[in-house]
């Protein structure tokens, strides 16, 4: 297979404009929606629905939203929305004029959202800085999460996805990666949904069978990475840096992995995330990953997430000879 097939770090459309508008510090990483993906009809439908929902909810307060990223970044609309939907009394000023005040206000608001929705920090797809920076992707994720919690009957269009570009400023220079990210539920993916349910069931109701499943996966992994002189004994810790996962994918898919494209001995969380994101991109490109994965869950050693990914590989390659 042509090694260039694996080079996901190509200069994407709109990157030069993005870099001109944003300064990315050393070790920093930013993700944006591809300019070509912003014209997606389903994305436009979702944006219009959310705008209409906000305006209808806040009609009595005479608040009119025209642009999600432009009108929500300072926290004013979010403040009114949360107080209206959840009867939450937030200890912040109604109007914050300076950036410092806006950041403080958003911090209180987003902390209240996470607490109300019972979300851990690793589950958040937005941040104070991204909302303040008028990031559309983060704003959409935030609004969809709020709507699903407070207005579950809101008929959001399913399967809304966007193509994203992740730009990372590493010690080796700028790296970019393309990916597809779902904003609303992928309801067509019933098979992946059933897999999730199966693993939820395994972890919550059948922990006695968990070790047996781990043993099967370990045998499968070592069958293929053993020829590289590797031996995996602990799934959670040894998959966290993305190296074993990348090498396993390379063995199974017949990829030539250029050592310049990933960190063989990652020395930081940023480098580990880089490896994991590359592995997820390769899985998605190969049609092996049809459900949403938070790369930080893998770096944090989340066993359930790692086992779901291994199941995808095991399902396709369990009969592959070494």
Residue, then its C-alpha position, 0 to 999 in steps of 0.5 A: x500500500x502506498x505510504x502516502x495513503x497514511x499521510x493524514x497531515x496534508x494541508x487542508x482547504x482553509x488552513x492558511x486562512x485559519x492560521x492567519x486568523x489564529x495564533x497557535x502556541x507551542x503544544x496547543x491544538x485547535x479543532x475547527x469545522x472545515x469551510x466546505x462542511x459549513x454549507x452542509x444542509x443538515x448542519x444549516x437545518x440544525x442551526x436554524x432549529x436551535x435558533x428558533x428554539x432559543x428565540x421561542x424559549x426567550x420570547x417573553x424576555x425579548x431576546x432574539x438570536x440571529x447567529x449562534x456563535x456571534x450571539x452566545x459567546x458572551x454568556x448573556x443568552x446562555x444565562x437567560x436560557x438556563x434560568x428559563x429552562x432549568x429554573x437555575x439561579x446563577x450568581x453572575x451579572x446579567x451583562x458582562x462587558x469586558x472579556x475578563x467578566x465574560x470569561x468569569x461568567x461563562x465559567x460559572x455557566x458552563x460549570x452549572x451545565x456540567x453539574x446539571x447534566x452530570x458530565x465529567x470534565x473528560x466528556x465535555x466537548x466545549x470549554x470557556x475559551x472555545x465558546x468565548x472564541x465564537x467556536x461554532x463546533x463547541x457552541x453546537x455541542x453545548x446547545x445540543x447537550x442542553x436541548x437534549x437534557x431540558x427539551x428531549x422532545x425537540x425534533x433535532x435532525x439526526x446524523x448531523x456530522x461535519x468534517x473537521x480539521x485539527x491543527x496542532x503546533x508540535x515541536x516538529x512543526x504544525x500537524x493537521x488531521x482530518x476527521x468526521x464528527x457527529x453533532x447529533x445522534x447517529x441513529x442509523x448506526x444501530x449495530x454500534x449502538x447495540x455494541x455499546x449496550x453490550x459493553x454497558x451490560x458487561x461492565x455493569x451486570x456481568x463483571x464476572x465475564x469481563x476478565x474472560x473478554x479481556x483474555x480473548x482481546x489480549x490473545x488477539x492483540x498479542x497474536x498480531x503485535x507479537x511479531x514486532x517483539x511486543x507483548x501486551x499484558x494490560x489493556x488500559x495502561x498499554x493502549x493509553x499512549x496510542x502506540x500499540x493501537x497504531x502498530x496493531x492497526x498497521x499489522x491488521x490493515x497492512x499499513x506502512x506507518x511512517x515513524x515521522x507521523x507519530x511518537x514512538x515513545x510519547x513523552x507528554x499527554x499532547x503526544x499521546x493524544x496525537x497518536x490516539x487521534x491518528x489511530x482513530x482517523x485511520x480506523x474511521x478512514x477504513x470504515x472500522x470506527x462507526x461510533x463517536x470516541x473521545x480520544x482523551x478517554x483512551x489516554x486516560x485508560x478508560x477500559x470500556x472505550x478501549x475494549x469497544x475499539x478492540x472489538x471493532x478490530x476483533x470482529x473483522x480480523x479474528x480469523x486473520x492469520x499471523 
